[in-house]
Amino acid sequence: MDLVEKFDAKGKTGAAYHVEVYQTPVETSDEGSPGSKTYQLTDGRALDPLSDAKFKIVQTGEKIYRV
């Protein structure tokens, strides 16, 4: 997986988080369709994307928002 993006996010309590987005490389037979993306915090905790700007920390269930 390749790191394709980094951005900051905040929780409702104001806690700051750093998010990394990884994408699987596209196979040559699948050109034109993007590989799957994985979202995680820099400490390794997994995120579930709820929208382009809203994510849920899998471990705690806390929702965080892109800033």
Secondary structure, DSSP 8 states (H G I E B T S, - for coil): -EEEEEEEEEETT--EEEEEEEE----GGGTTS---EEEEETTS-EEEESSSSEEEETTT--EEEE-
